[in-house]
Amino acid sequence: MGEPVLGAEALPVHPTGLVFGVVVRPPHYRWDGLSLVNDRLIAVDDKALAALDDTLQVVIEGDFVGVVAKSLTLARQGAERLALRWEPALASDSTRTVEPAPQQSVVRQHVSQEPVSRKHVSQEYGWPSRLRWGEAPGWVVVEQSDATLRVWTHTATPEALRLDLSRATGRAPGEILIEGPEHHLATGLGRHCGDDAAVDAALMAKAVGRPVAVWLDAGYMGDVQALGQAQRMTLAASVDPHAPITGYRYRQAFPRGDVAAVGLLLSGRAAGDEGGACAVALHSPYTFDETRLSAHTGVRDGAREELAEIQETFAREAFLDELARARGDDALTLRVSHLEDDRGRELLENVARRAEWGTALKGDSASELARGRGLAYAQLPDRHDRMESGVRSAWIAEVDVNRITGEVRLTRLVVGQDSGAEVDTARLQSSLQTRLLGRAPAFDEWGDGGGPPPAALPATTGTALNSETSAPPSKDSARVSSGFDEAALAPGVAVIANALFDATGVRFREPPFTATRVRRALAQAVPGQKAGGTPTSVTFKGRRWLAAAALTTVAGSAVMAWPWKGAIAPIARPAATLYSAETIERGRLVAAAGDCAACHTVAGGATNAGGHAFDTPFGTLYSTNITPDEATGIGRWSYAAFERAMRQGIGRDGRHLYPAFPYTAFAKTSDADLQALYAYLMAQPSVSAPPRDNALSFPFNQRALMAPWNALFHDPTPFSPDPAQSELYNRGAYLAEGLGHCSACHSPRNALGAEQGGERYLAGALVDGWEAPALNTLSRAPVPWSEGALFDYLRTGRADLHGVASGPMAPVVAGLAELPEYDVRAIAHYVARQMDAPVVDAPASAAASERLLAAETGPVGQEAGERLFEGACAACHVDNGVPGFTKASMSLALNTNLHSDHPDNVIQSILGGVHDSAVPGTGSMPGFADSFSNTQVATLAAYLRARFAPEADPWQQLEQRVAEIRRPH
Amino acid sequence: MTLTLKVNGQEHSLHVPRETSLLAVLRNDLALNGPKYGCGLGECGACSVLVDGIAARACVLSVAAVNGREVTTLDGLAQGDRLDPVQQAFIDAQAAQCGYCLNGMILSVRSLLNHTPVPSEAQIIAALDHNLCRCGTHLEILDAARRAIDLDAAQRGDLDG
């Protein structure tokens, strides 16, 4: 899609006096079909806010609570400090399901005999209150003047939003101008939370009298979940394989079928503003004996007439598809045989011919793409409610479903309409793709979406567009929805649901059909079992992959200790075109966060071709080739095999992998990130590099022993955010515990090589001849770390009071350079919390560093060490008052390594030097391995310890340690 | 990868591995033999050059680390026929025996005077503390450094005037 998206970088508009708003929803609220049931606000205490900033304002209207401030961060902090008391909603409410009896029905009576072979089929369909929270995180801005209320937001339903805003602010709908990037795609099909955010902003703007910006992101998922279904459709029919369908029943459970913005409902302004009674006449184009259609009349405040038609068409056309399958009938034949209308039959047959209905879809059974085709039909009354002169509309759609990612692409759409304006199918296709199927997710969208908030944008400086230069408001406010006749889109939802069933054998009874939902449904569906009550007497194209998926699920449960795993069948290397460029780019960032190349590349070798040696207490291990080479790499690994390796530590051939490969951490990675990583790795150049044999001692060379090891030490549960923690912390935890696998190096391992948890988590460890220092409260840094210092270190490779990234940490920092700043900040925040570190360097830190520098004097009795230091080190490491480009900028007295219990990093640095090839600008130091004997290195290290960390105990057995570290691998 | 190196006022485009030492590039690729290869470990100072006017040991510096910076070697110190005052002072003081260390001595004094136009005796000694001389010419070298202060001030006067 080429249209602009409201990004995290800039506000769409920056009106004078703009302030930022955050809302606080009640602890419990939900839509019960008729009204919002929510906890009642009974007391507000905002005393704690004044201490934060005296310009903070709290907006209360009914049970709506908002906090407005000059920056988003400040508003969020204010919202956290606001003390609110809520009275729980009545307990009886929480179980009540409102489903009033329908008051109007259209009945066609025709009595006939009931044959014995008749089967009663009944099914429920749903329509969500919100299709999803939105497309991508972005700003929603409301600006009011005497004449107009201007709103910048994402919305698919501008007319419904206009009505909500009108009721929230008391303005006439004509005064409300809605701006946004996607109005040409507005279909009226389904709401998302852009509407809720816009009403939130409008309520706050009205109360404070200034323009208000609200950040719309996955935080609004709470609204999506609380509102749940807006409509429930129950269908039933009697089916006989040898006779026409009879006894067709259709019933809508709720009178509205649509739910107004949450802010409007909470404010209490929605109640008492009823639009009066209006009758909904439902129509079915088909003729079934004994048809009964029921929908509500009565109070339909704000309800949209055409929505009832859309919901009815979706449920009917999908249900007919189910009936056709139950009877073993073709979907087209079933429809045509129940249509009395000649024009409709002709249209259906025409469209079917053009779309080559009935021919087999070309598909590759080994490919990860499943293909499917679906059909739907509608006949809509004209504006005088006459069916005969209304529009008939027949749709056939083809979809490609990626069995791994769940991504659905609408590949072909044939729409025939027997009257009215010509249909722009290309635009329809793109519109439906966006509305119902979604786009490829962004890297930052993890879990069910939800990128980071932007860094607090300056509220006063005009970095973004001002209102004069942004797009002028649309003069004709009706134009925004003129793209399509909303109701004419009704078959669009059913046609995709039917095609999806054809492709996967799974019936989706509620839109939208986003990648996440499709993936979940596919993973739950097991051949031979009912998938959500679906009759499964159908061809099951997804079987191959689904069987593999079932296998991984089982592997994740209690049978993990079973030592031999089956091999997962090799596949042909997936075509490079299988994944979108966005997915591959996301995968590149995932690979950077996981730093695959650091371990899978040998110095000077091809990237990811393996061969890097790991010295472990159990022997030497070599990393493997993870390029997509078919013979020596992972080219023939299916995604299922890849995922099993990443989550369970089992190779494609069923062999256990050793936990030097940190699958124990990677198991925490989200599905979406893992899929993107697979896509990225498969898109890289393949390198032929046979794996080296490991040199492990018995019994560690017995891979099967890894099975009980896993049962003891491996928890394959994916990461779940801690709701008690901030978004920043959770993002940091996700990256640090999962992809970043910090603990793989920084946590000590037990005698069997398993990472230790609890107090030993991130307590530091010796890895590969280097010490990974403690990242928890056991940190031995002479000046305590701060969150800011950790961020500097991770982002630039150096922290002023601590030192530079070197050894195995240098490539980690180089990998992190690829990640957005927010992610690095999140990791720093998470690690700082493990250390109980302050946010910025405390004044005490500066004082501590001065004290350390002042205390620096040469130790007595170590003349040999002093001579070595003066000769080899002092030129760069002693400050003689004259600047030098090659001088180390930081005194050794501040270097964490000299204060550690272990001399390893000091010895490593003396022997191998420090090289800035991974992280430019961190400085370079020559290695002295060729010019110093073990004794000299040990003497020098002892001197350094005594001079720069005089309060610490001397290191013991230095010479022996030097010999061990120097020994070539 | 291509690196841009500005040496003695002239720009050079180089195709060398980024971790190549600056000294190797200066001597081998650019044929500037003022800087000498001594210990190769940054200990003796014979390889010294100026990077943005301050002394640096070219044997321990990767060429990538000076990408986009201005490098001056002994070869580029004189302005045409006119020697740098520090060079002139070393000739006047006859401060050479074998002369191998003189590149580093001259550039260290140049760097010191750029930073501290009138250094104390202690500052001169500290600045030359880690430049090694094997011939025992230390007294002459210190004498040269003292003479350089005046010559340098005089030349700055010239230029100002």
HADDOCK unambig.tbl for C-alpha pairs under 7 A between the chains (distance, minus, plus):
assign (segid A and resid 871 and name CA) (segid B and resid 43 and name CA) 6.37 0.50 0.50
assign (segid A and resid 872 and name CA) (segid B and resid 43 and name CA) 5.39 0.50 0.50
assign (segid A and resid 875 and name CA) (segid B and resid 43 and name CA) 6.17 0.50 0.50
assign (segid A and resid 875 and name CA) (segid B and resid 130 and name CA) 5.28 0.50 0.50
assign (segid A and resid 880 and name CA) (segid B and resid 126 and name CA) 5.70 0.50 0.50
assign (segid A and resid 880 and name CA) (segid B and resid 127 and name CA) 6.67 0.50 0.50
assign (segid A and resid 882 and name CA) (segid B and resid 112 and name CA) 6.37 0.50 0.50
assign (segid A and resid 882 and name CA) (segid B and resid 127 and name CA) 6.31 0.50 0.50
assign (segid A and resid 883 and name CA) (segid B and resid 54 and name CA) 6.69 0.50 0.50
assign (segid A and resid 884 and name CA) (segid B and resid 54 and name CA) 5.63 0.50 0.50
assign (segid A and resid 884 and name CA) (segid B and resid 55 and name CA) 5.07 0.50 0.50
assign (segid A and resid 884 and name CA) (segid B and resid 56 and name CA) 5.80 0.50 0.50
assign (segid A and resid 885 and name CA) (segid B and resid 51 and name CA) 6.69 0.50 0.50
assign (segid A and resid 885 and name CA) (segid B and resid 54 and name CA) 6.09 0.50 0.50
assign (segid A and resid 885 and name CA) (segid B and resid 55 and name CA) 5.96 0.50 0.50
assign (segid A and resid 885 and name CA) (segid B and resid 56 and name CA) 4.86 0.50 0.50
assign (segid A and resid 886 and name CA) (segid B and resid 56 and name CA) 5.11 0.50 0.50
assign (segid A and resid 886 and name CA) (segid B and resid 57 and name CA) 6.19 0.50 0.50
assign (segid A and resid 917 and name CA) (segid B and resid 19 and name CA) 6.53 0.50 0.50
assign (segid A and resid 920 and name CA) (segid B and resid 65 and name CA) 6.99 0.50 0.50
assign (segid A and resid 921 and name CA) (segid B and resid 65 and name CA) 6.61 0.50 0.50
assign (segid A and resid 924 and name CA) (segid B and resid 60 and name CA) 6.90 0.50 0.50
assign (segid A and resid 924 and name CA) (segid B and resid 61 and name CA) 6.68 0.50 0.50
assign (segid A and resid 925 and name CA) (segid B and resid 60 and name CA) 6.43 0.50 0.50
assign (segid A and resid 926 and name CA) (segid B and resid 41 and name CA) 5.78 0.50 0.50
assign (segid A and resid 926 and name CA) (segid B and resid 60 and name CA) 6.11 0.50 0.50
